[in-house]
Each structure stands twice: as C-alpha cells, then as structure tokens.
Amino acid sequence: MFQFNLFPKVKDFTCDKCHGRFQWNSAYSIARNWKEFNDYYTYCFDCAKIIEKSENQSKKLDKRSLNKTGRIHQLGTRVRKDFLRKLKKLARKEKLKYVEVLEKALEAYSKNKV
C-alpha cells in the first residue's frame, strides 16, 4: 500500500490521471521529496482522492491474479532519467503499462534485427 505526499504550490504540472493542467496548485505523488517529484506520477486533489479510495477498496493481490498475465518474474533495473521520461510519455500516450511498452519494444527489436 502506498501513501501520497502533498507537494504544495507546484508551479506547473499535468495530472497523470485526468490530464488536467494546473499552475500553482497542490500536487500529490508517491515521491518522497522534490528531487524525486519528476520521477513519479503526479495527481490533482480529486484524482488522488479517487485513487486512494480505490486502493483501500481493492483486494489483496494473490499469485493466481499474477499468473493471468504470465508476468510472475520480477525485473528490477536502473535507467537514465531521459529514458524513464520517454517510457512514461509513451506508456501514457498508448495507455499501456511500462512492462507492455518494454515487451513491444523487445518484440519490434527482434523482428527488425538483421
């Protein structure tokens, strides 16, 4: 379970859920500090409230639900900031999970490799 942190008076940000643009408003993120702020999704007040409510109501994740996608193995890696920004932007645009973008990229790479 996660908890959103409040970042007051953010100069300019876009909510990653409703895609609304806000200036000098409070933003909510799981980032722990301003340094990490751009590395995580950010939400407006209304969207953060909806997400927290749905998280509290959701069931525990069990192994059976993980097997449905076939994604049962964990992959952890470190990437450059620009790579992460591009990945987030593409995933948001295509409405995909990060792992789905990476799977499609690997598939495209395998097909086009000479």
C-alpha distances in whole Angstrom, upper triangle without the diagonal:
4,7,10,13,17,20,23,26,25,28,28,24,24,21,19,19,22,24,25,27,27,29,28,25,22,19,15,14,11,14,15,18,21,22,19,19,21,19,16,16,17,17,19,19,19,17,14,15,15,12,10,12,11,8,8,11,10,11,10,11,14,17,19,17,17,21,21,21,23,20,19,20,18,20,19,21,22,24,26,25,28,26,23,24,26,24,21,25,26,23,22,26,26,23,22,19,19,20,23,24,25,26,29,30,30,32,34,35,36,39,40,41,44
4,7,10,13,16,19,22,21,25,24,21,21,18,17,17,20,21,23,24,23,25,25,22,18,16,12,10,7,10,11,15,17,19,15,15,17,16,13,13,14,14,16,16,17,15,12,13,14,11,9,12,12,9,10,13,13,14,13,14,17,20,22,20,19,23,24,23,24,21,21,22,19,20,19,21,21,22,24,23,25,24,21,22,24,22,19,22,24,21,21,24,25,22,21,18,19,20,23,24,24,26,28,29,30,32,34,35,36,38,40,40,44
4,6,10,13,16,19,19,22,22,20,19,17,16,16,19,21,21,22,21,23,22,19,15,13,9,8,6,9,10,13,16,17,15,14,17,16,13,13,12,12,14,13,15,14,10,11,13,10,8,11,13,10,11,14,15,17,16,18,21,24,26,23,23,27,27,26,28,25,25,25,23,23,22,23,23,24,25,23,26,26,22,22,25,23,21,23,25,23,22,25,26,23,23,21,21,23,25,26,27,29,31,31,33,35,36,37,39,41,42,43,46
4,7,9,12,16,15,19,18,16,16,14,14,14,17,18,18,19,18,19,18,15,12,9,6,5,5,8,9,11,13,15,13,12,14,14,11,10,9,9,11,10,13,11,8,9,12,10,8,12,13,12,13,16,17,19,19,20,24,26,28,25,25,28,29,27,29,26,27,27,24,24,23,24,23,24,24,22,24,24,21,20,23,22,19,21,24,21,20,23,25,22,22,20,20,23,25,25,27,29,30,31,33,35,36,37,39,41,41,42,46
4,7,10,13,13,16,17,15,16,14,15,16,18,19,19,19,17,18,16,14,10,8,6,5,6,7,7,9,10,13,11,10,13,14,11,12,10,10,12,11,14,13,10,12,15,13,12,15,17,15,16,20,20,23,23,24,27,29,31,29,28,32,32,31,32,29,29,29,26,26,24,24,23,24,24,21,24,25,21,21,24,23,20,22,25,23,22,25,27,24,25,23,23,25,27,27,28,31,32,33,34,37,38,38,40,42,43,44,47
4,6,10,10,14,15,13,15,14,15,16,18,18,17,17,15,15,13,10,7,6,5,7,9,9,9,10,10,14,13,11,14,15,13,13,10,10,10,9,13,13,10,12,15,14,13,16,19,18,18,22,23,26,26,27,30,33,34,32,31,35,35,33,35,32,33,33,30,29,27,27,26,26,26,23,25,26,22,22,25,25,21,23,26,24,22,26,28,25,26,25,25,28,29,29,30,33,34,34,37,39,39,40,43,44,45,45,49
4,7,7,10,12,11,13,13,15,17,18,18,17,15,13,12,10,9,6,5,6,8,10,9,10,8,8,12,11,9,12,14,12,12,10,10,10,11,14,15,12,15,18,17,16,19,21,20,22,25,26,29,29,29,33,35,37,34,33,37,36,35,37,33,34,34,31,30,27,27,25,25,24,21,23,24,21,20,23,24,20,22,25,24,22,25,27,26,26,25,25,28,30,29,30,33,34,34,36,39,39,39,42,44,44,45,48
4,6,9,11,12,14,14,17,18,19,18,17,15,12,11,8,7,4,6,9,11,14,13,13,12,11,14,15,12,15,17,16,15,12,12,11,11,15,16,14,16,19,19,18,21,23,23,24,27,28,31,32,32,36,38,40,37,36,40,40,38,40,37,38,38,34,34,31,31,29,28,27,24,25,27,24,23,26,27,23,24,27,27,24,27,30,28,29,28,28,31,33,32,33,36,37,37,39,42,42,42,45,47,46,48,51
4,6,9,10,13,14,17,19,19,18,16,13,10,8,4,5,5,8,11,13,16,15,16,14,12,15,16,13,15,18,17,17,13,13,12,12,16,17,16,18,21,21,21,24,26,26,27,30,31,34,34,35,39,41,42,39,38,42,41,40,42,39,40,40,36,35,33,32,30,29,27,24,25,27,25,23,26,27,23,24,27,27,24,26,30,28,30,29,29,32,34,33,34,37,38,37,40,42,42,42,45,47,46,48,51
4,6,7,10,12,14,17,17,15,14,11,8,7,5,5,6,6,10,12,15,14,15,13,10,13,14,10,11,15,14,14,11,11,11,12,16,16,15,18,20,20,21,23,25,25,27,29,30,33,33,34,37,39,41,37,36,40,39,37,39,36,37,37,34,33,30,29,27,26,24,20,21,24,21,19,22,23,20,20,24,24,21,23,26,25,27,26,26,29,31,29,31,34,34,34,36,39,38,39,42,43,43,44,47
4,7,11,13,16,18,18,16,14,11,8,5,4,7,9,10,13,15,18,17,18,16,12,15,16,13,13,16,16,16,13,14,13,15,18,18,18,21,23,23,24,27,28,28,30,32,33,36,36,36,40,42,43,40,39,42,41,39,41,38,40,39,36,34,32,31,28,27,25,21,21,24,22,19,22,24,21,20,24,24,22,23,27,26,28,28,27,31,32,30,32,35,35,34,37,39,38,39,42,43,43,44,47
4,7,10,13,16,15,12,11,7,6,4,6,8,10,10,13,14,18,17,19,17,14,16,16,12,12,15,15,14,11,12,12,14,17,17,17,20,22,21,23,25,26,27,29,31,31,35,35,35,38,40,41,38,37,40,39,36,39,36,38,37,34,33,31,29,27,25,23,19,19,22,20,17,19,21,18,17,21,21,18,20,23,23,25,25,24,28,29,27,29,32,32,31,34,36,35,36,39,40,40,41,44
4,7,9,12,12,9,8,6,5,7,9,8,9,8,11,11,15,14,17,16,13,15,14,11,10,13,12,10,8,9,9,12,14,14,14,17,18,18,20,22,23,23,26,28,28,31,32,31,35,36,37,34,33,36,35,33,35,32,34,34,31,30,28,27,25,23,21,18,18,20,17,14,17,18,15,14,18,18,15,17,20,19,21,21,21,25,25,24,26,29,29,28,31,33,32,33,37,38,37,39,42
4,6,9,8,6,6,4,6,9,11,11,11,9,11,12,15,15,19,18,16,17,16,12,11,13,12,9,7,8,8,12,13,12,13,16,17,16,18,21,21,22,24,26,26,29,30,29,33,34,35,32,31,34,32,30,33,30,32,32,30,29,27,26,25,23,22,18,18,19,17,14,16,17,13,12,15,15,12,14,17,16,18,19,19,23,23,21,24,27,26,26,29,31,30,32,35,35,35,37,40
4,5,6,5,5,7,8,11,13,11,11,8,9,10,13,14,18,18,16,18,16,13,12,14,11,8,6,4,6,9,10,8,9,13,13,12,15,17,17,18,21,22,22,26,27,26,30,31,32,29,28,31,30,28,30,28,30,30,28,27,26,26,25,23,23,20,20,20,17,15,17,17,13,13,16,15,11,14,16,15,17,17,18,21,22,21,23,26,26,26,29,31,30,32,35,35,36,37,41
4,6,5,8,10,11,15,16,15,14,11,10,10,13,14,18,18,17,18,16,13,12,12,10,6,6,6,8,12,12,9,10,13,13,12,14,17,16,17,20,21,20,23,24,24,27,28,29,25,25,28,26,24,27,24,27,27,25,24,23,23,22,21,21,18,18,18,15,13,14,14,10,10,13,11,8,11,13,11,13,13,14,18,18,17,20,22,22,23,26,27,27,28,31,32,32,34,38
4,6,8,11,13,16,18,16,15,12,11,12,14,16,20,21,20,22,19,16,15,16,12,9,8,7,8,11,10,7,9,11,10,9,13,14,13,15,18,19,18,21,23,22,26,27,28,24,24,27,25,23,26,24,26,27,26,25,25,25,25,24,24,21,21,21,18,16,17,16,13,13,15,13,9,12,14,11,13,14,15,19,18,18,21,23,23,24,27,28,28,30,32,33,34,36,39
4,5,9,11,15,17,15,15,13,13,14,17,19,22,23,22,24,21,18,17,18,16,12,11,8,8,11,9,7,10,12,11,12,15,16,16,17,20,21,21,24,26,26,29,31,31,27,27,30,28,26,29,28,30,31,29,29,28,29,28,27,27,24,23,24,21,18,19,19,15,15,16,15,11,13,15,13,16,17,19,22,21,21,24,26,25,26,30,30,30,32,35,35,36,38,41
4,6,9,13,16,14,15,13,14,14,17,19,22,22,21,22,20,17,15,17,15,11,10,9,9,13,12,10,13,15,15,14,18,19,19,20,23,24,24,27,28,28,31,33,33,29,29,31,30,27,30,28,31,32,30,29,28,28,27,25,25,21,21,21,19,16,17,17,13,12,14,14,10,11,14,12,15,17,18,21,21,20,23,25,24,25,28,29,29,31,34,34,34,36,40
4,6,10,13,12,13,12,13,15,19,20,23,22,21,23,21,17,16,18,16,13,11,9,8,11,11,10,13,15,15,16,18,20,20,22,24,25,25,29,30,30,34,35,36,32,32,35,33,31,34,32,34,35,33,32,31,31,29,28,27,23,23,24,21,18,20,20,17,15,18,17,14,14,18,16,19,20,22,25,25,24,27,29,28,29,32,33,32,34,37,37,37,40,43
4,7,10,10,12,11,14,15,19,19,22,21,19,21,20,16,15,18,16,14,11,10,9,12,13,13,15,17,18,18,21,23,23,24,27,28,28,32,33,33,36,38,38,35,34,37,36,33,36,34,36,36,34,33,31,31,29,27,26,22,22,23,21,18,19,20,17,15,18,19,15,16,19,18,21,22,23,27,26,25,28,30,30,30,33,34,33,35,38,38,38,40,43
4,7,6,9,9,12,14,18,18,21,19,17,20,19,15,15,18,17,14,11,10,8,11,12,13,14,16,18,18,20,22,23,24,26,28,29,32,33,33,37,39,40,36,36,39,38,35,38,36,38,38,35,34,32,32,30,28,27,23,23,25,22,19,21,23,19,18,21,21,18,19,23,21,24,24,25,29,29,28,30,33,32,32,35,37,36,38,41,41,41,43,46
4,5,9,10,14,16,20,19,21,19,16,19,19,15,15,19,18,16,13,13,11,13,15,16,17,19,21,21,23,25,26,27,29,31,32,35,36,36,40,42,43,39,39,42,41,39,41,38,40,40,37,36,34,33,31,29,27,24,24,26,24,21,23,25,21,20,24,24,21,22,26,25,27,27,27,31,32,30,32,35,35,34,38,39,39,40,43,44,43,45,48
4,7,9,13,15,19,18,19,17,15,18,19,15,16,19,19,17,14,13,11,13,16,17,17,19,21,22,23,25,27,27,29,31,32,35,36,37,40,42,44,40,40,43,42,40,42,40,41,41,38,37,35,34,31,30,28,24,25,27,25,22,25,26,23,23,26,26,23,25,28,27,29,29,29,33,34,32,34,37,37,37,40,42,41,42,45,46,46,47,50
4,6,10,13,17,17,18,17,15,18,18,14,16,19,17,15,12,11,8,9,12,13,13,15,18,18,19,21,23,24,25,27,29,32,33,34,37,40,41,37,37,40,39,38,40,37,39,39,36,35,33,33,31,30,28,25,25,27,25,22,25,26,22,22,25,25,22,24,27,25,27,27,28,31,32,31,33,36,36,36,39,41,40,41,44,45,45,47,50
4,7,10,13,14,15,14,13,16,16,13,14,17,15,14,10,9,7,7,11,12,11,13,16,16,16,19,21,21,22,25,26,29,30,31,34,37,38,35,34,38,37,36,38,35,36,37,34,33,31,31,29,28,27,24,25,27,24,22,25,25,21,22,25,24,22,24,27,25,27,26,26,29,31,30,32,35,35,35,38,40,40,41,44,45,45,46,50
4,7,10,11,13,12,11,14,13,10,11,14,11,10,6,6,5,7,10,10,9,12,14,14,14,17,19,18,20,23,23,27,27,28,31,33,35,32,31,35,34,32,34,32,33,33,30,29,27,27,25,25,24,21,22,23,20,18,21,21,18,19,22,21,18,21,24,22,23,22,22,26,27,26,28,31,32,31,34,36,36,37,40,41,41,43,46
4,7,9,11,11,11,14,12,9,12,13,10,9,6,5,6,7,10,9,6,9,12,11,11,14,16,15,17,20,20,23,24,24,28,30,32,28,28,31,31,29,32,29,30,30,27,27,25,25,24,24,23,20,22,23,19,18,21,21,17,19,22,20,18,21,23,21,22,20,21,24,25,25,27,29,30,30,33,35,35,36,39,40,41,42,45
4,5,8,9,10,12,10,7,9,10,7,6,5,6,9,10,13,11,8,12,13,11,11,15,16,14,17,19,19,22,22,22,26,28,29,26,25,29,29,27,29,26,27,27,24,23,21,21,20,20,20,17,19,20,16,16,19,18,15,17,20,18,16,20,22,19,20,18,18,21,23,22,24,26,28,28,30,32,33,33,36,38,38,39,43
4,6,9,11,12,9,8,11,10,7,8,8,10,13,13,15,13,10,13,15,12,11,15,16,13,16,19,18,20,20,20,23,25,27,24,23,27,27,25,27,24,24,24,21,21,18,19,18,19,20,17,20,20,16,16,20,18,15,18,21,19,18,21,23,20,20,17,17,20,22,22,23,25,27,27,29,31,32,33,35,37,38,38,42
4,6,7,8,5,5,8,8,6,8,9,11,14,15,18,16,13,16,18,15,15,19,19,17,19,22,22,24,23,23,26,27,30,27,26,29,30,28,29,25,26,25,22,21,18,18,17,17,17,15,18,18,15,15,19,18,15,18,21,19,18,22,24,22,21,19,18,20,23,23,23,26,28,27,29,32,32,32,35,37,37,38,41
4,7,8,7,8,11,10,10,12,12,14,17,17,20,19,16,18,20,18,17,21,22,19,21,24,24,25,24,24,27,29,32,29,28,31,32,30,31,28,28,27,23,23,20,20,18,19,19,17,20,21,18,18,22,21,19,21,24,23,22,26,27,25,25,22,21,23,26,26,26,29,31,30,32,35,35,35,38,40,40,40,44
4,5,6,6,10,10,11,13,12,15,17,18,21,20,17,20,22,20,19,23,24,22,24,27,27,29,28,28,31,33,35,33,31,34,35,33,34,31,31,30,26,25,22,21,19,19,19,16,19,21,18,18,22,22,19,22,25,24,23,26,28,27,27,24,23,25,28,27,27,31,32,31,33,36,36,36,39,41,41,41,45
4,5,5,8,10,11,13,12,15,16,18,21,20,18,21,23,21,21,25,26,24,26,29,29,31,31,30,33,35,37,35,33,36,37,34,36,32,33,31,28,26,23,22,19,19,18,15,17,20,17,16,20,21,18,20,23,23,22,25,27,26,26,25,23,26,28,27,27,31,32,31,33,36,36,36,38,41,40,41,44
4,6,7,8,11,13,13,17,19,21,24,22,20,23,25,23,23,27,28,26,28,31,30,32,31,30,33,34,37,34,32,35,36,34,34,31,31,30,26,24,21,19,16,16,15,12,15,17,15,15,18,19,17,19,23,22,22,25,27,26,26,24,22,24,27,26,26,29,30,29,31,34,34,33,36,38,38,38,41
4,6,5,7,10,11,14,17,19,22,20,18,21,23,20,20,24,24,22,25,28,27,29,27,27,30,31,33,30,28,32,32,30,31,27,28,26,23,21,18,17,14,14,13,11,14,15,12,13,16,16,15,17,20,19,19,22,24,23,22,20,18,21,24,22,22,26,27,26,28,31,31,31,33,36,35,36,39
4,6,6,8,8,11,14,16,19,17,15,19,20,18,18,22,23,21,23,26,26,28,28,27,30,31,33,31,29,32,32,30,31,28,29,28,25,23,20,19,17,16,15,12,14,16,13,12,16,16,14,15,19,18,17,20,23,21,21,20,18,21,24,22,23,26,27,26,29,31,31,31,34,36,36,37,40
4,6,8,8,12,15,17,20,18,16,20,21,19,20,24,24,22,25,28,27,29,29,28,31,32,34,31,29,32,32,29,30,27,28,27,24,22,19,18,16,14,13,9,11,13,10,9,12,13,11,12,16,16,15,17,20,19,19,18,16,20,22,20,21,24,25,24,26,29,28,28,31,33,33,34,37
4,7,9,13,16,19,21,18,17,21,21,19,20,23,23,21,24,26,25,27,26,25,28,28,30,28,25,28,29,26,27,24,25,24,20,18,16,14,12,11,11,8,10,11,8,8,11,11,9,12,15,14,14,17,19,18,18,16,13,16,19,17,18,21,22,21,23,26,26,26,29,31,31,31,35
4,6,10,13,16,18,15,13,17,18,15,16,19,19,17,20,23,22,24,23,22,25,26,28,25,23,27,27,24,26,22,23,23,20,18,16,16,14,14,14,11,13,13,10,10,13,12,9,12,15,13,13,16,18,16,16,14,13,16,18,17,18,21,22,22,24,26,27,27,30,32,32,33,36
4,7,10,13,14,11,11,14,15,12,14,17,17,16,19,21,20,22,22,22,25,26,28,24,23,26,26,23,25,22,24,24,21,20,18,18,17,17,17,14,15,15,12,11,13,12,9,11,14,12,10,14,16,14,14,13,12,16,17,17,18,21,22,22,24,26,27,28,30,32,32,33,37
4,7,10,12,9,9,12,13,12,13,16,17,16,19,21,21,24,24,24,27,29,30,27,26,29,29,27,29,26,27,27,25,24,22,22,21,20,19,16,17,18,15,13,16,16,12,13,16,15,13,16,18,16,17,16,16,20,21,20,22,25,25,25,28,30,30,31,34,35,35,37,40
4,7,8,6,6,9,10,9,11,14,14,15,17,19,19,23,24,24,27,29,30,27,26,30,29,27,30,27,29,29,27,26,25,25,24,23,23,20,21,21,18,16,19,18,14,15,18,16,14,17,19,16,18,17,18,21,22,22,24,27,27,28,30,32,32,33,36,37,38,39,43
4,6,6,6,9,10,11,12,14,16,16,18,20,21,25,26,26,30,32,33,30,30,33,32,30,33,31,32,33,30,30,29,29,28,27,26,23,24,25,21,19,22,22,18,18,21,20,16,19,21,19,21,21,22,25,26,25,28,30,30,31,34,35,35,37,39,40,41,42,46
4,6,5,6,9,10,11,12,14,15,17,19,20,24,25,26,30,33,33,30,30,34,33,32,34,32,33,34,32,32,30,31,30,29,29,26,27,28,25,23,25,25,21,22,24,23,20,22,24,22,23,23,24,27,28,28,30,33,33,34,36,38,38,40,42,43,44,46,49
4,6,5,6,9,10,11,13,14,16,17,19,22,24,25,29,32,32,29,29,33,31,30,33,31,33,34,32,32,31,32,31,31,31,28,29,29,26,24,26,25,22,22,24,22,19,21,23,20,22,22,24,27,27,28,30,32,33,34,36,37,38,40,42,43,44,45,49
4,5,5,6,9,10,11,12,14,15,16,20,22,22,26,29,29,25,26,29,28,27,30,28,29,30,29,29,28,29,28,28,28,25,26,26,23,21,23,22,18,19,21,19,16,18,20,17,19,19,20,23,24,24,27,28,29,30,33,34,34,36,38,39,40,42,46
4,5,5,6,8,10,10,12,14,15,19,20,21,25,27,28,25,25,29,28,27,29,27,28,29,27,27,26,27,27,27,27,24,26,26,22,21,23,22,18,20,22,20,17,20,22,19,20,19,20,23,24,25,27,29,29,30,33,34,35,36,39,40,41,42,46
4,6,5,6,9,10,11,13,14,18,20,21,25,28,29,25,26,30,29,28,31,29,30,31,29,30,29,30,30,30,31,28,29,29,26,25,27,26,22,23,25,23,20,23,24,21,22,22,23,26,27,28,30,31,32,34,36,37,38,40,42,43,44,45,49
4,6,5,6,9,10,11,12,16,18,19,23,26,26,23,24,27,26,25,28,27,28,30,28,29,28,30,30,30,31,28,29,29,25,25,26,25,21,22,24,21,19,21,22,19,20,20,22,24,25,26,28,29,30,32,34,35,36,38,40,41,42,44,47
4,5,5,6,9,10,10,14,16,16,20,23,24,20,21,24,23,23,25,23,24,26,24,25,25,26,27,27,28,26,27,26,23,22,24,22,19,20,22,19,17,20,20,17,18,17,19,21,22,23,25,26,27,29,31,32,33,35,37,38,39,41,45
4,6,5,6,9,10,13,15,16,20,23,24,21,22,25,25,24,27,25,25,27,25,26,25,27,27,28,29,27,29,28,24,24,26,24,21,23,25,22,20,23,24,20,21,19,21,23,24,26,27,29,30,32,33,35,36,37,39,41,42,43,47
4,5,5,6,9,12,15,17,20,23,24,21,22,26,25,25,28,26,27,28,27,28,28,30,31,31,33,30,32,31,28,27,29,27,24,26,27,24,22,25,25,22,22,21,23,25,26,28,29,31,32,34,35,36,38,40,41,42,44,45,49
4,5,5,6,10,12,14,17,20,21,18,19,22,21,21,24,23,24,26,25,26,26,28,29,30,32,30,31,30,26,26,28,25,22,24,25,22,20,23,23,19,19,18,21,22,23,25,27,28,29,31,32,33,35,37,38,39,41,43,46
4,5,5,8,10,11,15,18,19,16,17,21,20,20,23,21,21,23,22,23,23,26,27,28,29,28,29,28,25,25,27,24,21,24,25,21,20,23,23,20,19,18,20,21,22,24,26,26,28,30,31,32,34,36,37,39,40,42,45
4,6,8,10,13,16,20,20,18,19,23,22,23,25,24,24,26,24,26,26,29,30,31,33,31,33,32,28,28,30,28,25,27,28,25,24,27,27,23,23,21,23,24,26,28,29,30,32,34,35,36,38,39,41,42,44,45,49
4,7,10,12,15,19,19,17,19,22,21,22,25,23,24,26,25,27,28,30,32,33,35,33,35,33,30,30,32,29,26,28,29,26,24,27,27,23,23,22,24,25,26,28,30,30,32,34,35,36,38,40,41,42,44,45,49
4,7,9,12,15,15,13,15,18,17,18,21,20,20,22,22,24,25,28,29,30,33,31,33,31,28,28,30,27,24,27,27,23,23,26,25,21,20,19,21,22,22,25,27,27,29,31,32,32,35,36,37,39,41,42,46
4,6,9,13,13,11,13,16,16,17,20,19,18,21,21,24,25,28,30,31,34,33,34,33,29,30,32,28,26,29,29,25,25,28,27,23,22,20,22,22,23,26,27,27,29,31,32,33,35,37,37,39,41,42,46
4,6,10,11,10,11,15,15,17,18,17,16,18,18,21,22,25,28,29,32,32,33,31,28,30,31,28,26,29,29,25,25,29,27,24,22,20,22,21,23,26,26,26,28,31,31,32,34,36,36,38,40,41,45
4,7,8,7,8,11,12,13,14,13,12,15,15,18,19,23,25,27,30,30,31,29,26,28,29,25,24,27,27,23,24,27,25,22,20,17,19,18,19,22,23,22,25,27,27,28,31,32,32,34,37,37,41
4,6,6,7,9,11,13,13,13,11,14,15,18,20,24,26,29,32,32,34,31,28,30,31,27,26,29,29,25,26,29,27,24,22,19,21,19,20,24,24,23,26,28,28,28,31,33,32,34,37,37,41
4,5,5,6,9,11,10,10,8,11,13,16,19,22,26,28,31,32,33,30,28,30,31,27,26,30,28,25,27,29,27,25,22,19,20,18,19,23,22,21,24,26,25,26,29,30,30,32,35,35,38
4,5,5,7,10,10,11,10,13,15,19,22,25,28,30,33,34,35,32,30,32,32,28,28,30,29,25,27,29,27,24,22,19,21,19,20,23,23,21,24,27,26,26,29,31,30,32,35,35,39
4,5,5,8,9,10,10,13,15,18,20,24,27,28,31,31,32,29,27,29,29,25,24,27,26,22,23,26,23,21,18,16,18,16,17,21,21,19,22,25,24,24,27,29,29,30,33,34,37
4,5,6,7,6,6,10,11,14,17,20,23,25,28,28,30,27,24,26,26,23,22,25,24,20,22,25,22,20,17,14,16,14,14,18,18,17,19,22,21,22,25,26,26,28,30,31,34
4,5,5,6,6,10,13,16,19,22,25,27,30,31,32,28,26,29,28,24,25,27,26,22,24,26,24,22,18,16,18,15,15,19,19,17,19,22,21,21,24,26,25,26,30,30,33
4,6,8,9,13,15,18,21,24,27,28,31,31,32,29,27,28,28,24,24,26,24,21,23,24,21,19,17,15,17,15,14,18,19,16,18,21,21,20,24,25,25,26,29,30,33
4,5,8,11,13,15,18,21,24,24,27,28,28,25,23,25,24,20,21,23,21,18,20,21,18,17,14,12,14,11,11,14,15,12,15,18,17,17,20,22,21,22,25,27,30
4,6,9,11,14,17,20,23,24,27,28,29,25,24,26,25,22,22,25,23,20,22,24,21,20,16,14,15,12,12,16,15,12,15,18,16,16,20,21,20,22,25,25,29
4,6,8,10,13,16,19,21,24,25,26,22,21,23,23,19,20,22,21,18,20,22,20,18,15,12,13,9,10,14,13,11,14,16,15,16,19,20,20,22,25,25,28
4,7,10,13,16,20,22,25,26,28,24,22,25,25,21,22,25,24,21,23,26,23,21,18,15,15,12,14,17,16,14,18,19,18,19,22,23,22,25,27,27,31
4,7,10,13,17,19,23,24,26,22,21,24,24,20,21,25,23,21,23,26,24,22,19,16,15,12,14,17,15,14,17,18,17,18,21,21,21,24,26,26,29
4,7,10,14,16,20,21,23,20,18,21,22,18,19,23,22,19,22,25,23,22,18,15,13,11,14,16,14,14,18,18,17,19,22,21,22,25,27,26,29
4,7,10,12,16,18,20,16,15,19,19,16,17,21,20,18,21,23,22,21,17,14,12,10,13,14,11,12,16,16,14,17,20,19,19,23,24,23,27
4,7,10,14,15,18,15,13,17,18,15,16,20,20,18,21,23,23,22,19,15,12,11,15,15,13,15,18,17,16,19,22,21,22,25,26,25,28
4,7,10,13,15,12,11,15,16,14,15,19,19,18,20,23,22,22,19,16,13,12,16,15,12,15,18,16,16,19,21,19,21,24,24,24,27
4,7,9,12,10,9,13,14,13,14,18,18,18,20,22,23,23,20,17,14,14,18,16,14,17,19,17,17,21,22,20,22,25,25,25,28
4,6,8,6,7,10,11,10,12,15,16,16,18,20,21,21,19,17,13,14,17,15,13,16,18,15,16,20,20,19,21,24,23,23,26
4,6,5,6,9,10,11,12,14,16,17,18,20,21,22,20,19,15,17,19,17,15,19,20,17,18,22,21,20,23,25,24,24,27
4,5,5,6,9,10,11,12,14,15,16,18,20,21,19,18,15,17,19,17,16,20,21,18,20,23,23,22,25,27,26,26,29
4,5,5,6,9,10,11,12,14,15,16,18,19,19,18,15,17,19,16,15,19,19,17,19,22,21,20,23,25,24,24,27
4,5,5,6,9,10,11,12,14,15,16,18,16,15,12,14,15,12,12,15,16,13,15,18,17,17,20,22,21,21,24
4,5,5,6,8,10,10,12,14,15,16,14,13,10,12,14,12,11,15,16,14,16,19,19,19,22,24,23,24,27
4,5,5,6,9,10,10,12,14,15,14,14,11,14,16,13,14,17,17,16,18,21,20,20,23,25,24,25,29
4,5,5,6,8,10,10,12,14,13,13,11,13,14,11,12,15,15,13,16,18,17,17,20,22,21,22,25
4,5,5,6,8,10,11,12,10,10,7,10,10,7,8,12,12,11,13,16,15,16,19,20,20,21,25
4,6,5,6,8,10,10,9,9,7,11,12,9,11,14,14,14,17,19,18,19,22,23,23,25,28
4,6,5,6,9,10,10,11,10,13,13,11,13,16,15,14,18,19,18,20,23,24,23,25,28
4,5,5,6,8,8,10,9,12,11,8,10,13,12,11,15,16,15,16,20,20,20,22,25
4,5,5,6,5,6,6,9,8,6,9,12,11,12,15,16,16,17,20,21,21,23,27
4,6,5,7,8,9,12,11,10,13,15,15,15,18,19,19,21,24,24,25,27,30
4,6,8,11,11,14,13,11,14,16,14,15,19,19,18,20,23,23,23,26,29
4,5,9,10,12,10,9,12,13,11,13,16,16,16,18,21,21,21,24,27
4,7,9,12,10,10,13,14,13,15,18,18,18,21,23,23,24,26,30
4,6,8,6,7,10,11,10,12,15,15,16,18,20,21,22,24,28
4,5,5,7,9,10,11,13,14,16,17,19,20,21,23,24,28
4,5,5,6,9,10,11,12,14,15,17,18,20,21,22,26
4,5,5,6,9,10,10,12,14,15,16,18,20,21,25
4,5,5,6,9,10,10,12,14,15,17,18,20,24
4,5,5,6,9,10,11,12,14,15,16,18,22
4,5,5,6,9,10,10,12,14,15,16,20
4,5,5,6,9,10,11,12,14,15,19
4,5,5,6,8,10,11,12,14,18
4,5,5,6,9,10,11,12,16
4,5,5,6,9,10,10,14
4,5,5,6,9,10,14
4,5,5,6,8,12
4,5,5,6,10
4,6,5,9
4,6,8
4,6
4
